[in-house]
Amino acid sequence: MNILIFSHVKIYPADAGSRVRIYNFTNQLKKMGHKIHFVHYAKSSTDKIYYDFMQKNYASFNLIVQKKKTALKEGNYVLDEWYEDTIHLNINEMVERYNIDMVLTNYIFHSKFLEYLPKNVYKVIDTHDRFTDRYKLFSDKKSVKYTWHSYSQKDEAKALNRADLIISITDEENRFFSSICKKEVITIGHIENKKELNISYEKLKKIGFIGGVNQVNVVSINDFLEEFYNSSKNTQNIKIVIAGVICKSIKFKHENIELLGLVDELEEFYKSVDLVINPLMFGTGQKIKSIEALSYGVPILSTKIGFEGIYSDSEFHRIGSLKEMVQSIDTIVEKPKHLINLAKKSKEVFTSYKTPLNSAIESIFTNKKNTEILKAVEAITKISFFKHPLQKYKLYKNILKAYYAK
């Protein structure tokens, strides 16, 4: 199929969860044999390195530069407050130019353009997150002024109903979306390939955290650092290594905190630490940093929120508070054998996570009925309307009937 991917997220370098999600998803579709036409809705024109990377990696790459400016505010936005007509005008031209079969838009923010697509184009929203009253997650975080996307439940439902299919990132969000919209919802968690590192863990010396600079990450890692250095027995024995753009937002200072910034090779980061942590205490969606750590088979310590959408029976993967997380770290220092067990558990959890994920992707993107209909639609375009008007009309009518009945 020719699939058009629409995103306001710049996906290279892949230094944040949303970027990694989109990049890995599109790579999976390419491996399945689909042609990916990528459209980036950008705040400004892009740099040459990014442009060259995208041109090299996708069947086509197009930029729509944002002209409309939306004033930031706390609370809910009106659904199409961020939308501008240049989006659907450009998208429809590309749909025709590249003979697009399916359009997948990331997030609900600009979903209005789906209303303007030709009826024979299959429309998909990859939600990434739930945005109903999202601003309330930050209501007790006095140090954070949340001004990013947040909508009423009615508006989120309206956005979802514009698509033919909704992709949720966790089963919990699947249940929520299914309860508010009329469209089919399928869960596809974050896609990662197995990259197991065979490391012998003997002692807990280094703890690692990697993340982008979103508000949930900023609050969570700074709160963890404060708790760790105020209550742990091992503040002088353990180095905390932090990587990613998040380093710019680390407020807590200590001689044993090492800030790496952006890392060129993730494998080297995961090799350099004995334990990865995910201290997130609030937020929605799946925590991509947890899936990534699991894919490397490294020991990970996480809160319940940090493992949302991932099944594990380990007590170290469902920690209820930052105080408990610090206590768990002290326990692992005393009994380093936990590191070996956690590395083994990571491999088990990742294997069980991947199996239903692969099935979900195949159910959408290799559906035989979809393929047959799309081939028929392609065939009908080759029939001359002037020579065979009745034949073309009947075929078109039957194909559309089958398409919407599936």
Secondary structure as UniProt FT lines:
FT   STRAND          2..7
FT   HELIX           17..31
FT   TURN            32..33
FT   STRAND          35..42
FT   HELIX           48..57
FT   STRAND          60..65
FT   HELIX           79..82
FT   HELIX           86..97
FT   TURN            98..99
FT   STRAND          102..106
FT   TURN            109..110
FT   HELIX           111..116
FT   TURN            119..120
FT   STRAND          122..126
FT   HELIX           134..138
FT   TURN            139..140
FT   TURN            142..143
FT   HELIX           153..160
FT   TURN            161..162
FT   STRAND          165..168
FT   HELIX           171..180
FT   STRAND          184..187
FT   STRAND          206..210
FT   HELIX           215..231
FT   TURN            235..237
FT   STRAND          239..243
FT   HELIX           245..249
FT   TURN            255..256
FT   STRAND          257..261
FT   HELIX           266..272
FT   STRAND          275..278
FT   HELIX           288..295
FT   TURN            296..297
FT   STRAND          300..303
FT   HELIX           305..307
FT   TURN            308..309
FT   HELIX           315..317
FT   HELIX           322..334
FT   HELIX           337..365
FT   HELIX           368..380
FT   TURN            381..382
FT   TURN            385..387
FT   HELIX           389..405
//
